[in-house]
């Protein structure tokens, strides 16, 4: 598996964030990197949707954040960043 390629485009390899968690060939750090990139992409899509430029796909940001939490990655949902991208 080309980690750089998968990190840049998680949906090219995985259908759901839980699939990243189930991939045994990935280290904790690699899973975190992939999910963090996926989180960024999901936030970008939400911005586009707010500007009426989004697609028809439902947001999976919640699933991504849950996957990050299951890896014990701190996810701060109490404080709003200055932008959706953080």
Residue frames relative to the residue before (quaternion, step in Angstrom):
aa qw qx qy qz dx dy dz
X 1.0000 0.0000 0.0000 0.0000 0.00 0.00 0.00
X 0.3420 -0.7264 0.5630 0.1958 3.57 -0.91 0.95
X 0.3230 -0.7980 0.4805 0.1673 3.58 -0.12 1.33
X 0.6409 0.5260 -0.3362 0.4467 3.60 0.92 -0.82
X 0.6665 0.5015 -0.2941 0.4667 3.56 0.93 -0.91
X 0.6698 0.4902 -0.2941 0.4739 3.58 0.93 -0.90
X 0.6390 0.5240 -0.3312 0.4553 3.59 1.00 -0.75
X 0.6838 0.4810 -0.2854 0.4686 3.59 0.99 -0.77
X 0.8003 0.0919 -0.0304 0.5917 3.58 1.15 -0.61
X 0.1463 -0.8411 0.5152 0.0760 3.60 0.38 1.22
X 0.6764 0.5067 -0.3104 0.4352 3.60 0.98 -0.75
X 0.5341 0.6084 -0.4111 0.4190 3.58 1.25 -0.10
X 0.7564 0.3322 -0.1708 0.5370 3.57 1.21 -0.52
X 0.8025 0.2488 -0.0909 0.5346 3.59 0.98 -0.88
X 0.3780 -0.7210 0.5363 0.2226 3.57 -1.05 0.81
X 0.8020 0.1137 -0.0152 0.5862 3.56 1.04 -0.83
X 0.6172 -0.5581 0.3994 0.3848 3.60 -1.12 0.56
X 0.6215 0.5503 -0.3535 0.4311 3.60 1.03 -0.68
X 0.5752 0.5838 -0.3750 0.4332 3.60 1.20 -0.45
X 0.5916 0.5449 -0.3588 0.4737 3.58 1.15 -0.61
X 0.6572 0.5214 -0.3050 0.4509 3.57 0.93 -0.91
X 0.7002 0.4874 -0.2635 0.4503 3.57 1.01 -0.81
X 0.5587 0.6219 -0.3897 0.3863 3.61 1.21 -0.37
X 0.2979 -0.8108 0.4857 0.1337 3.56 -0.32 1.29
X 0.6412 0.5499 -0.3370 0.4159 3.59 1.11 -0.49
X 0.6411 0.5232 -0.3241 0.4584 3.60 1.26 -0.16
X 0.4228 -0.6709 0.5454 0.2714 3.55 -1.13 0.71
X 0.6896 -0.4431 0.3668 0.4399 3.55 -1.32 0.21
X 0.6628 0.5155 -0.2960 0.4554 3.58 0.91 -0.94
X 0.6633 0.4998 -0.3050 0.4661 3.59 0.93 -0.85
X 0.6327 0.5186 -0.3269 0.4731 3.59 0.98 -0.82
X 0.6498 0.5173 -0.3109 0.4620 3.56 0.97 -0.88
X 0.6503 0.5180 -0.3153 0.4576 3.60 0.91 -0.88
X 0.6657 0.5052 -0.2992 0.4605 3.57 0.89 -0.94
X 0.6962 0.4681 -0.2791 0.4671 3.58 0.87 -0.94
X 0.6202 0.5299 -0.3467 0.4630 3.60 1.04 -0.67
X 0.6470 0.4968 -0.3217 0.4807 3.59 0.99 -0.78
X 0.6369 0.5229 -0.3173 0.4693 3.56 1.00 -0.86
X 0.6158 0.5367 -0.3376 0.4678 3.59 1.05 -0.77
X 0.6459 0.5177 -0.3163 0.4635 3.58 0.90 -0.92
X 0.6640 0.5070 -0.2993 0.4609 3.57 0.89 -0.95
X 0.6557 0.5120 -0.3109 0.4597 3.60 0.96 -0.85
X 0.6429 0.5061 -0.3207 0.4772 3.57 1.03 -0.75
X 0.6191 0.5358 -0.3376 0.4644 3.59 1.03 -0.75
X 0.6486 0.5122 -0.3130 0.4680 3.59 0.99 -0.82
X 0.6343 0.5258 -0.3355 0.4568 3.58 1.02 -0.75
X 0.6226 0.5220 -0.3361 0.4764 3.57 1.03 -0.75
X 0.6575 0.5101 -0.3090 0.4604 3.58 0.90 -0.90
X 0.6509 0.5153 -0.3160 0.4592 3.58 0.98 -0.82
X 0.6380 0.5222 -0.3279 0.4611 3.58 1.02 -0.76
X 0.7115 0.4076 -0.2379 0.5205 3.56 1.16 -0.59
X 0.5058 -0.6876 0.3824 0.3539 3.57 1.31 0.42
X 0.5475 0.5903 -0.4133 0.4253 3.56 1.05 0.78
X 0.4797 0.7047 -0.4151 0.3177 3.57 1.25 0.16
X 0.5232 -0.6122 0.4931 0.3292 3.48 -1.36 0.12
X 0.6614 -0.5079 0.3813 0.3989 3.50 -1.28 -0.35
X 0.4976 0.6774 -0.4201 0.3420 3.60 1.26 -0.07
X 0.4240 -0.6869 0.5181 0.2828 3.59 -0.92 0.81
X 0.5482 -0.6187 0.4511 0.3363 3.56 -1.14 0.63
X 0.1636 -0.7772 0.6003 0.0942 3.54 -1.02 0.82
X 0.2313 0.8094 -0.5098 0.1776 3.56 1.24 0.44
X 0.6396 0.5373 -0.3284 0.4408 3.60 0.94 -0.83
X 0.6491 0.5090 -0.3109 0.4721 3.58 0.99 -0.82
X 0.6428 0.5218 -0.3180 0.4620 3.56 1.01 -0.83
X 0.6667 0.4961 -0.2990 0.4690 3.58 0.90 -0.91
X 0.6252 0.5246 -0.3341 0.4716 3.60 1.03 -0.72
X 0.6434 0.5149 -0.3174 0.4693 3.59 0.99 -0.84
X 0.6474 0.5067 -0.3214 0.4698 3.60 0.96 -0.81
X 0.6397 0.5224 -0.3226 0.4624 3.58 0.99 -0.82
X 0.6526 0.5188 -0.3241 0.4471 3.58 0.98 -0.78
X 0.6581 0.4578 -0.3002 0.5169 3.58 1.27 -0.35
X 0.4598 -0.6985 0.4129 0.3608 3.56 1.38 0.11
X 0.3660 0.6815 -0.5259 0.3537 3.55 1.07 0.82
X 0.4449 -0.7024 0.4867 0.2680 3.56 -0.79 1.03
X 0.0542 -0.7722 0.6330 -0.0135 3.53 -0.82 1.10
X 0.1846 -0.8047 0.5590 0.0763 3.58 -0.46 1.21
X 0.0159 -0.8170 0.5757 -0.0304 3.56 -0.34 1.25
X 0.5680 0.6171 -0.3789 0.3912 3.60 1.27 -0.06
X 0.7539 0.3221 -0.1866 0.5414 3.58 1.11 -0.60
X 0.3408 -0.7418 0.5425 0.1984 3.53 -0.85 0.96
X 0.3871 -0.7001 0.5440 0.2532 3.57 -0.90 0.88
X 0.6450 -0.5213 0.3710 0.4177 3.61 -1.19 0.28
X 0.7637 0.1161 -0.0927 0.6283 3.55 1.24 -0.45
X 0.6461 -0.5193 0.3706 0.4190 3.59 -1.18 0.29
X 0.6399 0.5358 -0.3284 0.4422 3.58 1.14 -0.52
X 0.5392 -0.6182 0.4060 0.4028 3.58 1.22 -0.17
